[in-house]
Amino acid sequence: MVATSGHQPDDDRIFEKEIRTLLQAGHQIDLVTRNCAAFKPDMLNFFHHDLGQLGLLAFSEAVSDLTAVLGPDLVMIHEPELLVAARRIKRRYAIPIVYDIHEPNREMWDLVSSKPFVAKKIINWALNRFERMHIKYIDSFIASSEIIAKRYRTKKQAAIVVPNYPQLAMAPAVNLGARAPIIVYQGQISAERGIVHLIKAFKGVVESIPEARLEIMGPERLPGTYQQIETILDRYKLKDKVTLHGILPHKKVIQLLQGSAIGVIPFINHPSYHVAVPIKLFEYMLAGCAVVASDLTVIRNLGKDAVEYVEPEDVLALESSLIMILNDAQLRTELAERGRALIENGYRWDYVAPRLLEVVEQFA
């Protein structure tokens, strides 16, 4: 059984990679979600259970109750909020539990909290303590990076790194040559992701390259974020140059990337972004985009010489790099080729999927 309190049932990591891998290996999967539409892919041994509009505590209780009905060999959870369910399941039914950690929770809690400084520190301390008190009920951890895995690995609890690499089959062959002057950002939409900095930089890009376009796609972290972006676009007279797509099916995202010249990661300089691995980096490379990204530790370690790095939050530096690459077809192609080579030679899901099976098949 796979349970998620905050992801859509067709989530790229949870469904397209992990669940598909497990189904192909012959496992039956019950996916449990909260407040999501019905999801019925034509697949044998896959069952979706959406428990409706429940609060997090009620959802945890419902997951625990459903475990008694379904009787799975293993439960995999994807959010720290579900550690309450993990505790109940372990105490009541002694079923093995795997915790898949997508993000560096400590830094993310600090980043997204809007509380005053002192209140934030107290709340984040409490959240961290809550997690530490509950992870004793976890049998094994899966983490998206070694930095995160080290935080949870103990003598009795393994923490296996399963990076969020893309599936090469999503874009088996791409055109790495000349492309239209389209800049793309895909991922969560929020201020800390540098969206406003990107729009300000794009204003300068359009002044230099009038035919340039900016495509923005992804979910807003806070309601009203897209409306705020539209206000900024009005102010800069960019509404006819920027498309706000919202949430798109993953296959559509990859298609749009394949027609774009540059993929951007304009993150601010925050500790979380020196630890969290942005899947957009891999997907830009997969689709043959040149990548322009904030110069942050984890991005530089992974991107190597396939990325044009800029100082975080430096609008003029970002603008300059975007203009330079759009005006230099050879440089754009070289960056795209280097990125694609990194994907084909190592950053791909089929190379790490056996690690997932190794963890699961200890218990199921």
C-alpha positions as CSV (number, residue, x, y, z in Angstrom):
1,M,0.0,0.0,0.0
2,V,1.3,3.5,-1.0
3,A,-0.2,6.5,0.9
4,T,0.3,10.2,0.2
5,S,-1.4,13.1,1.9
6,G,-0.2,15.8,-0.5
7,H,0.5,14.5,-3.9
8,Q,-1.8,13.8,-6.9
9,P,-2.4,10.2,-7.8
10,D,-0.5,10.6,-11.1
11,D,2.6,12.2,-9.4
12,D,5.7,11.6,-11.4
13,R,7.8,10.1,-8.7
14,I,5.1,8.2,-6.9
15,F,3.1,6.8,-9.8
16,E,5.1,7.1,-13.0
17,K,8.3,5.9,-11.5
18,E,7.9,4.0,-8.3
19,I,4.4,2.4,-8.7
20,R,5.0,1.5,-12.3
21,T,8.3,-0.1,-11.4
22,L,6.7,-2.1,-8.6
23,L,3.8,-3.2,-10.9
24,Q,6.2,-4.3,-13.6
25,A,7.9,-6.4,-10.9
26,G,4.7,-8.2,-10.1
27,H,3.5,-6.4,-7.0
28,Q,-0.1,-5.3,-6.3
29,I,-0.4,-1.7,-5.4
30,D,-3.2,0.1,-3.5
31,L,-2.6,3.9,-3.8
32,V,-4.3,5.9,-1.0
33,T,-4.8,9.7,-1.6
34,R,-6.6,12.6,-0.1
35,N,-9.0,15.1,-1.8
36,C,-8.1,13.9,-5.4
37,A,-10.2,13.0,-8.4
38,A,-10.7,9.4,-9.4
39,F,-7.7,7.9,-11.1
40,K,-8.2,4.8,-13.2
41,P,-5.3,3.9,-15.4
42,D,-5.8,0.7,-17.3
43,M,-3.4,-1.4,-15.3
44,L,-3.6,-4.8,-13.7
45,N,-3.1,-5.0,-9.9
46,F,-3.5,-1.3,-9.4
47,F,-6.2,0.2,-7.2
48,H,-6.8,3.8,-6.3
49,H,-8.5,4.7,-3.0
50,D,-9.2,8.4,-2.5
51,L,-10.5,9.2,1.0
52,G,-12.0,12.5,0.2
53,Q,-11.7,15.9,1.9
54,L,-10.2,15.0,5.2
55,G,-7.9,16.9,7.5
56,L,-4.4,15.5,7.9
57,L,-5.1,13.8,11.3
58,A,-8.4,12.3,10.0
59,F,-6.6,11.1,6.9
60,S,-3.9,9.4,9.0
61,E,-6.6,7.6,11.0
62,A,-8.4,6.6,7.8
63,V,-5.1,5.3,6.3
64,S,-4.6,3.2,9.4
65,D,-8.2,1.8,9.3
66,L,-7.8,1.0,5.6
67,T,-4.6,-0.9,6.3
68,A,-6.6,-3.3,8.5
69,V,-9.1,-3.9,5.6
70,L,-6.5,-4.3,2.8
71,G,-3.9,-6.2,4.8
72,P,-0.8,-5.1,2.7
73,D,2.6,-6.7,3.1
74,L,4.2,-3.3,3.2
75,V,3.1,0.4,3.7
76,M,5.0,3.2,2.0
77,I,4.4,6.8,3.1
78,H,5.5,10.0,1.4
79,E,5.0,12.8,3.9
80,P,6.0,13.5,7.5
81,E,2.3,14.1,8.3
82,L,1.7,10.4,7.8
83,L,4.1,9.4,10.5
84,V,1.1,9.4,12.8
85,A,-0.4,6.7,10.6
86,A,2.9,4.8,10.6
87,R,2.9,4.7,14.4
88,R,-0.7,3.4,14.5
89,I,-0.1,0.8,11.8
90,K,3.1,-0.5,13.4
91,R,1.6,-0.7,16.9
92,R,-1.7,-2.3,15.8
93,Y,-0.7,-4.5,12.8
94,A,3.1,-4.8,12.9
95,I,3.3,-4.2,9.2
96,P,6.6,-3.0,7.7
97,I,6.7,0.6,6.8
98,V,9.0,2.5,4.3
99,Y,9.2,6.3,4.4
100,D,10.1,7.9,1.1
101,I,11.6,11.4,1.8
102,H,11.4,13.7,-1.2
103,E,12.6,16.9,0.4
104,P,15.0,18.1,3.2
105,N,12.1,18.6,5.7
106,R,14.0,20.8,8.2
107,E,15.0,23.4,5.7
108,M,11.7,23.3,3.9
109,W,9.8,23.9,7.1
110,D,11.9,26.9,7.7
111,L,11.5,28.2,4.1
112,V,7.7,28.0,3.8
113,S,6.8,29.2,7.3
114,S,5.3,32.7,7.4
115,K,5.5,33.0,11.2
116,P,7.7,35.6,13.0
117,F,11.3,34.6,13.5
118,V,11.0,33.3,17.1
119,A,7.7,31.6,16.5
120,K,9.1,30.0,13.4
121,K,12.1,28.6,15.2
122,I,9.8,27.1,18.0
123,I,7.4,25.6,15.5
124,N,10.2,24.2,13.4
125,W,11.9,22.7,16.4
126,A,8.6,21.0,17.4
127,L,8.1,19.6,13.9
128,N,11.6,18.3,13.8
129,R,11.1,16.7,17.3
130,F,7.8,15.2,16.1
131,E,9.6,13.6,13.2
132,R,12.4,12.2,15.3
133,M,10.0,10.7,17.8
134,H,8.1,8.9,15.1
135,I,10.8,7.6,12.8
136,K,11.4,4.7,15.2
137,Y,8.3,3.1,13.7
138,I,9.9,3.1,10.2
139,D,11.6,0.0,9.0
140,S,13.5,1.5,6.1
141,F,13.9,4.9,4.4
142,I,14.2,5.9,0.8
143,A,15.7,9.3,0.1
144,S,16.1,11.4,-3.0
145,S,19.7,12.3,-2.2
146,E,22.6,11.1,0.0
147,I,22.5,14.3,2.0
148,I,19.0,13.5,3.1
149,A,19.7,9.8,3.6
150,K,22.5,10.5,6.1
151,R,20.0,12.2,8.4
152,Y,17.9,9.1,8.8
153,R,20.3,6.2,8.4
154,T,21.0,4.2,11.6
155,K,22.6,0.9,12.5
156,K,19.1,-0.7,12.5
157,Q,17.4,1.4,9.8
158,A,18.7,1.5,6.2
159,A,18.3,4.7,4.2
160,I,18.7,4.0,0.4
161,V,19.2,6.7,-2.1
162,V,16.8,6.6,-5.0
163,P,17.3,9.8,-7.0
164,N,14.4,11.4,-8.8
165,Y,16.0,10.8,-12.2
166,P,13.7,11.0,-15.3
167,Q,12.6,8.1,-17.5
168,L,14.6,8.2,-20.7
169,A,11.5,6.8,-22.5
170,M,9.7,10.1,-21.9
171,A,12.0,11.6,-24.5
172,P,14.0,8.9,-26.2
173,A,15.3,11.2,-28.9
174,V,15.4,15.0,-29.0
175,N,16.5,17.7,-31.3
176,L,19.5,19.4,-29.7
177,G,20.0,22.0,-32.4
178,A,18.3,25.3,-33.1
179,R,15.1,26.1,-31.2
180,A,12.6,29.0,-31.0
181,P,13.6,31.6,-28.3
182,I,11.4,30.1,-25.6
183,I,12.4,30.2,-22.0
184,V,10.6,27.8,-19.6
185,Y,10.1,27.4,-15.9
186,Q,8.3,24.3,-14.6
187,G,7.7,23.4,-11.0
188,Q,6.1,24.9,-7.9
189,I,5.2,28.5,-8.3
190,S,6.3,30.7,-5.3
191,A,8.4,33.7,-4.5
192,E,11.2,31.7,-2.9
193,R,11.5,29.8,-6.2
194,G,12.6,33.0,-7.8
195,I,9.7,33.5,-10.1
196,V,9.6,37.3,-9.7
197,H,13.3,37.5,-10.3
198,L,12.8,35.5,-13.5
199,I,10.0,37.8,-14.7
200,K,12.1,40.9,-14.1
201,A,15.0,39.4,-16.0
202,F,12.7,38.4,-18.8
203,K,11.6,42.0,-19.2
204,G,15.2,42.8,-20.2
205,V,15.4,39.8,-22.4
206,V,12.4,41.0,-24.4
207,E,13.9,44.4,-24.8
208,S,16.9,42.8,-26.4
209,I,15.1,39.9,-28.2
210,P,11.5,40.9,-28.9
211,E,10.5,37.5,-30.2
212,A,11.4,35.7,-26.9
213,R,8.7,34.0,-24.9
214,L,8.4,32.8,-21.3
215,E,6.4,29.7,-20.4
216,I,5.6,29.1,-16.7
217,M,3.9,25.9,-15.6
218,G,3.3,24.2,-12.2
219,P,1.1,24.4,-9.1
220,E,1.1,27.6,-6.9
221,R,2.2,26.9,-3.4
222,L,-0.1,29.6,-2.0
223,P,-3.5,30.5,-3.4
224,G,-3.4,33.7,-5.4
225,T,0.2,33.4,-6.5
226,Y,-0.7,33.3,-10.2
227,Q,-2.9,36.3,-9.7
228,Q,0.1,38.2,-8.2
229,I,2.2,37.1,-11.2
230,E,-0.5,38.4,-13.6
231,T,-0.3,41.8,-11.8
232,I,3.4,41.9,-12.3
233,L,3.1,41.0,-16.0
234,D,0.6,43.8,-16.4
235,R,3.0,46.3,-14.8
236,Y,5.8,45.2,-17.1
237,K,3.5,45.0,-20.2
238,L,4.5,41.3,-20.7
239,K,1.2,39.5,-20.7
240,D,1.4,38.8,-24.4
241,K,4.9,37.4,-24.0
242,V,4.3,35.1,-21.0
243,T,2.0,32.1,-20.8
244,L,0.9,30.8,-17.4
245,H,-0.1,27.2,-17.9
246,G,-0.9,26.1,-14.4
247,I,-0.7,22.3,-13.8
248,L,-0.2,20.2,-16.9
249,P,0.0,16.4,-17.4
250,H,3.6,15.3,-17.1
251,K,3.7,14.2,-20.8
252,K,2.6,17.6,-21.9
253,V,5.3,19.2,-19.7
254,I,8.0,17.1,-21.5
255,Q,6.5,18.0,-24.9
256,L,6.7,21.8,-24.1
257,L,10.2,21.4,-22.8
258,Q,11.3,19.7,-26.0
259,G,10.3,22.9,-27.9
260,S,12.0,25.3,-25.6
261,A,15.5,26.7,-25.8
262,I,16.3,27.3,-22.2
263,G,15.1,25.8,-18.9
264,V,15.5,28.1,-15.8
265,I,16.0,27.3,-12.1
266,P,16.0,30.8,-10.5
267,F,15.9,29.7,-6.9
268,I,16.8,32.1,-4.1
269,N,19.9,31.5,-1.9
270,H,18.3,29.5,1.0
271,P,19.7,26.5,2.8
272,S,17.0,24.2,1.5
273,Y,18.0,24.8,-2.1
274,H,21.6,23.8,-1.3
275,V,20.2,20.4,-0.3
276,A,17.0,19.7,-2.3
277,V,17.6,18.1,-5.7
278,P,15.3,19.9,-8.3
279,I,13.8,17.3,-10.7
280,K,13.4,20.1,-13.2
281,L,17.2,20.1,-13.7
282,F,17.0,16.5,-15.0
283,E,13.9,17.1,-17.0
284,Y,15.4,20.2,-18.7
285,M,18.4,18.1,-19.7
286,L,16.3,15.1,-20.8
287,A,14.3,17.4,-23.1
288,G,17.4,19.0,-24.7
289,C,17.0,22.5,-23.0
290,A,20.1,24.5,-22.2
291,V,19.9,25.1,-18.4
292,V,20.4,28.4,-16.6
293,A,20.4,28.0,-12.8
294,S,21.2,29.7,-9.6
295,D,24.6,28.8,-8.4
296,L,23.7,26.5,-5.5
297,T,25.7,23.6,-4.1
298,V,23.5,20.7,-5.1
299,I,22.8,22.1,-8.6
300,R,26.5,22.7,-9.3
301,N,27.4,19.2,-8.1
302,L,24.9,17.6,-10.4
303,G,25.0,20.0,-13.3
304,K,28.7,20.1,-13.7
305,D,29.6,21.9,-17.0
306,A,26.2,21.4,-18.5
307,V,24.7,24.5,-16.7
308,E,25.2,28.2,-17.0
309,Y,25.3,29.3,-13.4
310,V,24.2,32.7,-12.1
311,E,24.4,34.3,-8.7
312,P,21.0,33.7,-6.9
313,E,18.7,36.7,-6.9
314,D,20.9,38.6,-9.3
315,V,18.3,39.8,-11.9
316,L,20.9,41.4,-14.2
317,A,23.1,38.3,-14.2
318,L,20.1,36.1,-15.0
319,E,19.0,38.5,-17.8
320,S,22.5,38.6,-19.2
321,S,22.9,34.8,-19.3
322,L,19.5,34.3,-20.9
323,I,20.3,36.8,-23.6
324,M,23.7,35.4,-24.2
325,I,22.4,31.8,-24.8
326,L,19.5,32.9,-26.9
327,N,21.9,34.8,-29.1
328,D,24.5,32.0,-29.3
329,A,23.1,28.9,-31.0
330,Q,26.4,27.0,-30.7
331,L,26.6,27.6,-26.9
332,R,22.9,26.6,-26.5
333,T,23.5,23.4,-28.4
334,E,26.7,22.6,-26.4
335,L,24.9,23.0,-23.1
336,A,22.0,20.9,-24.3
337,E,24.4,18.2,-25.5
338,R,26.3,18.1,-22.2
339,G,23.0,17.9,-20.3
340,R,21.5,15.2,-22.4
341,A,24.8,13.2,-22.1
342,L,24.5,13.3,-18.3
343,I,21.0,11.8,-18.5
344,E,21.9,9.1,-21.0
345,N,25.0,8.1,-19.1
346,G,23.7,8.0,-15.5
347,Y,20.9,10.4,-14.5
348,R,18.1,8.0,-15.6
349,W,15.4,6.1,-13.7
350,D,16.1,2.7,-15.1
351,Y,19.6,2.9,-13.5
352,V,18.3,3.4,-10.0
353,A,14.9,1.6,-10.1
354,P,16.6,-1.7,-8.8
355,R,17.4,0.1,-5.5
356,L,13.6,0.7,-5.0
357,L,12.9,-3.0,-5.6
358,E,15.7,-4.0,-3.3
359,V,14.1,-2.0,-0.4
360,V,10.5,-3.2,-1.1
361,E,11.3,-6.9,-1.7
362,Q,12.9,-7.1,1.8
363,F,9.4,-6.9,3.1
364,A,6.9,-7.7,0.3
